[in-house]
């Protein structure tokens, strides 16, 4: 049992750090769950595999701490996952316990269907044929599995520990030169960006407000002075709040922005309202940001992703694995104490992360991300980076949202393709193309255009590229039918 963490939680509860929730009640619930887990552990030799998909923040926090205090393996899950997504989870994990609300029926239905042809009375027997994975950790400590799907939508769990998450918090504190972090959390706690807000407040003895983003969309807001609070947003949330309540957003000490690339017009609008914005670069594998732009630099007109936080090292490498000097574009490699230990069940601690991202450092040490290597489009022998094209299209003001991809083409190799949401009904691709004439080289202009009502983005604002391809295929088939 992690006695030190339990003692820390007791001390934190005396401070009533969870605004809007009675800290003592959460402590009592945590204790109840600890007792439950200890009873289960007497029947098991290995750490328990626990799936956590609580929708209630109070239950999530109690379950999260109880699992770690008792040195078990906890898998954070999205309560809104559907049948196919839960199937992916069960193909990876043999759970001993599922803490979940509102989806119990769904899980049981899937289990029953999976065991139907096996004539098994007990749905839990579906897991008996699996080999329980036990990973070797220092002092038999807990493992924290955080879900990541990237752009493919395929669920994976990045393996983290209390130490990797703590390293991220320590680097954050050093970078912002702050000892106590107060956070207003609008993001789900199962996601790394939400979880790290919980971790920062807990480890630095700060305050935490958990306020559903949907409440903001309904015009509600926390009734508290936010001048000493951080808040984390994804670009789509920033866009909504700049339109609906920019002055409320300007009241925060710092507005962290991540999850997906932000477009220039969005950043310009944030500067207009003097938002203390801190664009950042990071991922689930790095326990949130490892590069962040200070608000003062942002307000001064800096459009980079920022500078590297103290707990991380970022290098730019070329195709020959050679280190590149400032100003040269290459692949981003990351080394950090906050780096995950691989993807469950493959255990690989202390590795260097070879990302799919391309970028470069300027002479002042600011990192500039230009896109993903796997999404780079090679058309007629020329390299085109979707982020640049998307930014130019958004800058026309004629679209609300856009995604640029490369499609196979027998003549060009790949053809630049734009899937966009027009800002008005009368916006045409011809009108957009006219606006692009002075912004992009001709070979970067999309040759194929598909207008849609909305783009498939997740809660963090990331595009689901598999669904984008489906949209394009369906739209292309519809055009072909009309021609025929």
C-alpha positions in Angstrom: 0.0 0.0 0.0 1.2 3.5 -0.9 1.0 4.9 2.7 2.6 8.2 1.7 0.0 9.0 -0.9 -2.8 8.1 1.5 -1.3 10.5 4.1 -1.0 13.2 1.4 -4.7 12.7 0.5 -5.7 13.1 4.1 -3.8 16.3 4.5 -5.2 17.7 1.2 -8.7 16.9 2.4 -8.2 19.2 5.4 -7.7 22.1 2.9 -10.9 21.4 1.1 -9.1 21.7 -2.2 -11.9 20.4 -4.5 -14.1 23.5 -5.0 -17.8 22.5 -5.2 -17.1 19.0 -3.7 -16.8 18.1 0.0 -13.2 16.9 0.2 -13.9 14.8 3.4 -16.7 13.0 1.6 -14.3 12.1 -1.2 -11.8 10.9 1.3 -14.3 8.6 2.9 -15.4 7.2 -0.4 -11.7 6.6 -1.3 -11.3 4.7 2.0 -14.4 2.5 1.1 -12.9 1.7 -2.3 -9.5 0.9 -0.7 -11.2 -1.6 1.6 -13.0 -3.2 -1.4 -9.8 -3.5 -3.3 -7.9 -5.0 -0.4 -10.6 -7.7 -0.1 -10.2 -8.5 -3.8 -6.4 -8.5 -3.6 -6.5 -11.3 -1.0 -7.8 -13.6 -3.7 -5.3 -12.5 -6.4 -1.5 -12.9 -6.5 -1.1 -10.2 -9.2 -2.1 -6.5 -9.2 -5.7 -6.0 -10.1 -6.6 -4.7 -13.6 -9.2 -2.0 -13.0 -11.2 -0.3 -15.7 -12.3 3.2 -14.6 -15.0 4.9 -16.5 -16.9 6.9 -13.9 -18.8 9.9 -15.2 -19.1 11.5 -11.7 -15.9 13.4 -10.8 -16.3 12.5 -7.1 -16.4 8.8 -7.9 -13.6 9.1 -10.5 -11.2 10.8 -8.1 -12.0 8.4 -5.3 -11.5 5.3 -7.6 -8.4 6.8 -9.1 -6.6 7.4 -5.8 -7.8 4.1 -4.2 -6.4 2.1 -7.2 -3.0 3.8 -6.9 -2.8 3.7 -3.1 -3.4 -0.1 -3.3 -0.7 -0.5 -6.0 -3.0 -1.8 -8.8 -3.2 -1.3 -12.5 -5.8 1.3 -13.5 -7.0 1.8 -17.0 -8.8 5.2 -17.6 -11.7 4.7 -20.0 -14.1 7.1 -21.8 -17.6 6.5 -20.5 -19.0 7.3 -23.9 -17.2 4.6 -25.7 -19.5 2.4 -27.7 -19.7 -1.3 -28.3 -16.9 -1.6 -30.9 -14.6 0.6 -28.7 -15.2 -1.5 -25.6 -14.4 -4.6 -27.7 -11.0 -3.1 -28.4 -10.5 -2.5 -24.7 -11.4 -6.1 -23.8 -9.1 -7.5 -26.5 -6.3 -5.7 -24.7 -7.2 -6.0 -21.0 -8.4 -8.8 -18.8 -10.2 -6.7 -16.1 -10.7 -7.9 -12.5 -12.9 -4.9 -11.7 -14.9 -2.4 -13.7 -15.9 0.9 -12.1 -18.4 2.4 -14.5 -21.8 4.2 -14.5 -24.7 4.0 -17.0 -22.9 1.5 -19.3 -23.1 -1.7 -17.3 -25.9 -3.0 -19.5 -23.9 -2.3 -22.7 -20.9 -4.2 -21.3 -22.9 -7.2 -20.2 -24.6 -7.3 -23.6 -21.2 -7.4 -25.3 -19.9 -10.0 -22.9 -23.0 -12.2 -23.5 -22.6 -12.0 -27.2 -19.0 -12.9 -27.0 -19.7 -16.0 -24.9 -22.9 -17.0 -26.8 -21.2 -19.6 -28.9 -19.1 -21.0 -26.0 -22.1 -22.1 -23.9 -20.7 -20.3 -20.9 -23.1 -19.4 -18.1 -20.9 -16.8 -16.5 -20.0 -13.8 -18.8 -16.8 -13.3 -16.9 -15.5 -16.6 -18.3 -14.8 -14.7 -21.5 -11.5 -13.6 -19.9 -10.4 -17.0 -18.6 -8.5 -17.9 -21.8 -6.4 -14.8 -21.7 -3.0 -14.6 -20.0 -2.9 -12.0 -17.3 -0.1 -9.5 -17.9 2.0 -8.5 -14.9 4.6 -5.8 -15.6 7.6 -5.4 -13.3 7.6 -1.9 -11.6 9.8 -0.5 -8.9 8.5 -1.4 -5.4 5.5 -3.0 -7.0 4.0 0.4 -7.6 0.8 1.2 -9.5 0.5 1.7 -13.2 -1.8 4.3 -14.7 -2.9 3.5 -18.3 -4.1 6.5 -20.2 -6.1 6.0 -23.4 -4.8 7.4 -26.7 -6.2 6.8 -30.1 -4.3 9.4 -32.2 -5.9 10.2 -35.5 -6.7 6.5 -36.4 -9.3 6.0 -33.7 -7.7 2.7 -32.6 -7.5 2.6 -28.8 -4.2 2.1 -27.1 -3.2 2.7 -23.4 0.0 4.6 -22.7 1.7 3.2 -19.5 2.3 5.9 -16.9 3.3 5.8 -13.3 2.9 8.3 -10.4 6.6 9.3 -11.0 6.1 10.1 -14.7 3.0 12.2 -13.9 4.8 13.9 -11.1 7.8 14.8 -13.4 5.4 16.5 -15.7 4.0 18.6 -12.8 7.4 19.5 -11.6 8.5 20.7 -15.1 5.3 22.7 -15.3 6.0 24.4 -12.0 9.6 25.3 -12.9 8.7 26.6 -16.3 5.9 28.9 -15.0 7.9 29.7 -11.8 4.9 28.8 -9.6 4.6 26.7 -6.5 0.9 26.3 -6.2 -1.3 25.5 -9.2 -5.0 26.3 -9.2 -6.9 24.7 -12.1 -10.4 25.0 -13.6 -10.9 21.7 -15.4 -13.3 21.7 -18.3 -11.9 18.6 -19.9 -12.7 14.9 -19.1 -10.6 13.4 -16.3 -9.9 10.2 -18.2 -8.0 12.3 -20.8 -4.4 13.3 -20.1 -5.2 17.0 -20.3 -7.9 16.7 -17.7 -6.0 14.2 -15.5 -3.0 16.4 -15.4 -5.0 19.3 -14.0 -6.1 17.0 -11.2 -2.5 16.0 -10.6 -1.1 19.6 -10.7 -3.6 20.8 -8.1 -3.2 17.8 -5.8 0.7 17.7 -5.9 1.1 21.5 -5.4 -1.7 21.8 -2.8 -3.7 24.0 -5.1 -7.5 24.4 -5.7 -9.4 22.4 -8.3 -12.7 23.3 -10.0 -14.3 20.6 -12.1 -16.8 22.3 -14.3 -18.5 20.5 -17.2 -17.9 22.2 -20.5 -21.5 21.7 -21.5 -22.5 24.0 -18.6 -20.4 26.8 -20.3 -22.2 26.1 -23.6 -25.5 26.7 -21.7 -24.3 30.1 -20.4 -23.3 29.0 -16.9 -19.9 29.6 -15.4 -18.1 29.0 -12.0 -19.0 31.6 -9.4 -15.4 32.2 -8.2 -12.5 34.6 -8.8 -10.4 33.0 -11.5 -7.4 35.4 -11.6 -5.1 32.8 -10.0 -6.4 29.9 -12.0 -5.1 28.0 -15.0 -7.6 26.5 -17.5 -6.8 24.1 -20.4 -8.7 24.2 -23.7 -8.7 22.7 -27.1 -9.0 25.0 -30.2 -12.7 24.3 -30.7 -13.5 25.3 -27.1 -11.4 28.4 -27.4 -13.2 29.4 -30.6 -16.6 29.0 -28.8 -15.6 30.9 -25.7 -14.1 33.8 -27.8 -17.4 34.1 -29.5 -19.6 33.7 -26.4 -17.7 35.0 -23.4 -14.2 36.4 -24.2 -14.1 38.7 -21.1 -14.7 35.7 -18.8 -11.8 33.9 -20.6 -9.6 36.9 -20.1 -10.0 36.7 -16.3 -7.8 33.6 -16.1 -4.2 33.7 -15.1 -3.2 31.5 -18.0 -5.2 29.7 -20.7 -3.3 26.6 -21.9 -4.1 25.5 -25.4 -3.4 22.1 -26.8 -4.9 18.9 -28.2 -4.9 20.0 -31.8 -3.3 22.7 -34.0 -4.8 26.2 -33.7 -5.3 28.4 -36.8 -4.0 31.9 -37.2 -7.3 33.8 -37.1 -8.1 32.1 -33.8 -4.8 33.2 -32.3 -5.3 36.7 -33.6 -8.8 36.9 -32.0 -7.4 35.7 -28.7 -4.8 38.5 -28.8 -7.5 41.0 -29.6 -9.1 40.2 -26.3 -5.8 40.0 -24.4 -6.2 36.4 -23.5 -3.2 35.1 -21.5 -2.9 32.2 -24.0 -0.2 29.5 -23.7 -0.2 27.3 -26.8 1.5 24.0 -26.0 2.8 20.9 -27.6 2.6 17.5 -25.9 0.7 14.2 -26.0 -0.6 11.4 -23.9 2.8 9.7 -24.1 4.6 12.7 -22.5 2.0 13.3 -19.8 0.7 16.5 -21.4 2.9 19.4 -22.6 6.6 19.3 -22.9 6.8 22.6 -25.0 4.8 25.7 -24.1 4.7 29.3 -25.1 4.6 31.8 -22.2 1.5 34.2 -22.4 3.7 37.3 -22.4 5.4 35.9 -25.6 2.1 35.1 -27.2 0.7 38.5 -26.5 3.9 40.0 -28.0 3.0 38.3 -31.3 5.1 35.1 -31.1 3.3 32.3 -33.1 5.6 29.4 -32.2 4.7 26.4 -30.0 7.0 27.7 -27.3 10.1 26.6 -25.5 10.9 23.2 -24.0 10.0 22.7 -20.3 12.8 21.8 -17.9 11.8 18.2 -17.5 12.2 17.4 -21.2 14.7 17.3 -24.0 13.6 17.8 -27.6 15.8 17.3 -30.6 15.3 17.6 -34.4 16.7 14.7 -36.4 17.0 14.2 -40.2 16.3 11.1 -42.2 19.9 9.9 -41.6 19.5 10.2 -37.8 21.7 13.3 -37.7 21.1 16.2 -35.3 19.8 19.3 -37.2 20.8 22.8 -36.3 18.4 25.7 -35.8 16.2 26.5 -38.8 16.3 23.0 -40.3 13.1 21.0 -40.5 13.2 17.4 -39.3 11.5 14.8 -37.1 10.9 15.5 -33.4 12.5 13.2 -30.8 11.6 13.5 -27.1 13.4 12.4 -24.0 11.7 13.1 -20.7 11.2 11.8 -17.1 7.4 12.2 -17.9 7.6 9.8 -20.9 5.3 6.8 -20.8 6.7 3.3 -20.4 5.3 2.0 -23.7 1.9 0.8 -24.7 0.1 -1.8 -22.7 1.0 -4.7 -22.5 4.4 -3.9 -24.1 6.7 -2.6 -21.4 9.6 -0.3 -22.5 10.6 2.3 -19.9 13.2 5.0 -20.3 13.0 5.1 -24.1 13.3 8.1 -26.4 10.1 8.9 -28.2 10.3 9.1 -32.0 7.3 11.2 -32.8 5.6 11.5 -36.2 5.8 15.3 -35.9 8.0 17.6 -38.0 9.3 20.9 -36.8 12.3 23.2 -36.3 13.8 25.4 -33.7 14.5 29.1 -34.2 17.6 30.9 -32.8 15.8 31.8 -29.6 14.9 28.2 -28.9 11.3 28.3 -29.8 9.8 25.2 -31.4 7.7 25.5 -34.6 5.5 22.5 -35.5 4.8 22.2 -39.2 2.8 19.0 -39.3 3.0 15.2 -39.2 5.4 13.2 -41.4 2.8 10.6 -42.1 0.3 13.3 -43.3 2.8 15.0 -45.6 1.5 15.1 -49.1 3.8 14.6 -52.0 2.2 15.9 -55.2 4.1 16.2 -58.4 7.3 15.8 -56.5 6.5 18.7 -54.2 6.0 18.5 -50.4 2.8 19.9 -49.0 2.0 20.1 -45.3 -1.7 20.1 -44.5 -1.4 22.5 -41.5 -0.1 25.2 -43.8 -2.9 24.7 -46.3 -5.6 24.5 -43.6 -4.3 27.7 -42.0 -4.5 29.6 -45.4 -8.0 28.3 -46.1 -9.2 29.3 -42.6 -7.6 32.7 -43.0 -10.0 33.4 -45.9 -12.8 33.6 -43.4 -15.0 31.6 -45.8 -14.9 28.3 -43.9 -15.7 27.4 -40.3 -13.5 24.3 -40.3 -11.3 22.4 -42.7 -9.2 19.2 -43.0 -6.6 18.7 -45.8 -5.5 15.3 -46.8 -3.7 13.6 -49.7 -5.5 11.1 -51.9 -3.8 8.7 -54.3 -3.6 9.9 -57.9 -2.1 8.2 -61.0 -0.8 11.4 -62.4 0.3 13.5 -59.4 1.1 10.7 -57.0 -1.1 12.4 -54.5 -3.7 15.1 -54.9 -4.3 17.8 -52.3 -7.9 17.4 -51.0 -9.9 19.7 -48.8 -12.9 18.7 -46.7 -14.5 21.9 -45.4 -17.4 23.5 -43.6 -18.5 26.7 -45.4 -19.2 29.7 -43.2 -22.2 30.6 -45.3 -24.5 28.7 -47.7 -23.3 30.7 -50.7 -19.6 30.0 -50.2 -18.2 28.0 -53.1 -14.9 26.3 -53.7 -14.2 28.7 -56.6 -14.6 31.7 -54.2 -12.2 30.0 -51.7 -9.7 29.3 -54.5 -9.7 33.0 -55.6 -8.9 34.0 -52.0 -6.0 31.6 -51.9 -4.2 33.0 -55.0 -2.1 35.4 -53.0 -1.5 33.1 -50.0 -0.3 29.8 -51.4 1.9 28.5 -54.2 -0.2 26.9 -56.9 0.9 23.3 -56.2 -0.4 23.6 -52.6 -3.9 24.5 -53.7 -6.4 21.7 -53.2 -7.6 20.2 -56.4 -10.5 18.3 -54.9 -13.0 20.0 -52.6 -15.8 18.4 -50.5 -18.3 20.6 -48.5 -19.7 19.0 -45.3 -21.9 20.2 -42.4 -19.3 19.3 -39.8 -15.9 17.5 -39.5 -15.5 14.4 -37.3 -13.6 15.7 -34.3 -13.4 14.1 -30.8 -13.8 16.0 -27.5 -10.2 17.2 -27.7 -10.7 18.6 -31.2 -8.7 16.0 -33.0 -9.8 14.9 -36.5 -10.7 11.3 -37.1 -9.0 10.7 -40.4 -10.6 7.4 -41.0 -14.0 9.0 -41.0 -12.7 11.8 -43.2 -11.7 9.2 -45.8 -15.1 7.7 -45.6 -16.7 11.1 -46.2 -14.6 11.6 -49.3 -15.3 8.1 -50.7 -19.1 8.5 -50.2 -19.1 12.0 -51.7 -17.0 10.8 -54.7 -19.4 7.9 -55.3 -22.3 10.3 -55.2 -20.7 12.5 -57.8 -19.9 9.5 -60.0 -23.6 8.4 -59.9 -24.7 11.9 -61.0 -22.3 11.7 -63.9 -23.6 8.3 -64.9 
